């Protein structure tokens, strides 16, 4: 079974999440007040406090659900990617959650005149018809931003790390890379951003990255490690013959070096 493609990490950035948090409820409020959709008008016809009040309350409910939903998305996917299928399911879950909370409000407002489940069906219907527009608009806008940012910059000094779907996930100067470590179906890229050491987890394999690493001067030092000789301070061998590479960056762990790769690495220092 083929894994669902991943969406760009742009979609899980805080700025994008804020646009969704605010854009969805604001669109609902403005659209409903301007056009007074027949389904919504009928739903609030004869309701206490009037049309404007209830539309405002519903917009506040949507805002609350979006804040909780997108906060959870930020926490869950701040260091990983979300698949397109997961993205669609997340939106569907948001619509269902919003419909259920709005249905609860309306059921209480009408004091049992309508059943909760009957009201839920009506809410899912009119919310889906209205909110399909802002969801589509926001997706198209941020997809265009992602496409522009993911376009490779032609610079031979930059390493372009691609995932299993051949999508560029990280572009970084080769001189900034400290080492790369294999972890099951992922690789961990350790690099410097100024004086700060950062880490990026990429869904890929060492085999897929070998050509890229050789091109930019990284060398294999152990079965699970590629290292940048530029950042190696010294090679150490203990009494048991275990060899490690000490990096020039402070407080970094020593990188294991296999005897078979020792001579090749030592000749580069």
C-alpha positions, 0 to 999 in steps of 0.5 A: 500500500502506497503511503499518502504524500506529505504536505509542505511543512509551511502548513504547520507553521504558526502563521498559517495556523493563525490564518486558519484560526481567525479566517474560518470564523471571520469568513462565516460571520461576514458571509452569513451577515452579508448574504443571510443564507436561507438554511441559516435564516430558517434555523434561527427564525424565531430563535431567542435574541435574534439572527445577529446575536446567534450568528455571532455566538456561532462564530465564537464557537467556531473560533474556539474549536479552531483555536483548540484544533490548530493548537493541537496540530502545532503541538503534534506536527511541529517537528514532522510532516502531515500527510495529505490524507491526514490533512483532509481528515483533520479538516473533516474532524474540525467540521464535525466538531464545530457542527456538534458544538453548534448543535449543542448550543442550538438544542439548548437555545430551543430548549428541546424543541429539536433533537440534538442529532437532528440539529447536528445533521442540519449544522453539518450541512450548512457549515460544510456549504459555507466553510468550503470556501475559506478552507479552499481559499486558504489552502490555495494561498498557502499551497502557492507559498509552499511551492514558491519556498520549496523551489530549489535555489541554484547554488552548489554550496547548498544541500537540498535534502529530499524526502521519500516523495522527492520533495525538498524539505531542507535547504542548507549550506553544506558547511553548516552540516555537522553530521547525519545519523540514520534512525530506522526509516529516518535520518537526523540532520545535525547542523548549525544555524549561526551559533545554534545547533539544530536538528531536522528529522527527514523521512529518508535513508542513508542510501538515498542521500549518499550521492548528495553527501559525497558531492558536498564532502561528507564522509561515512565514518560508521554504518549509521553516520556520515560526518563533515570533516570540516567540523572534526577537531580530533580523532580519539582511540581509547584503550579498547580500540574504540575510535570516536570523532570529537567535533569543534562545536562545544557540548556535542556528543562524540561520533563513533568511527569504524576502523574501516573508515578511520584512515580515510577520515584521518587523511582529510583532517 
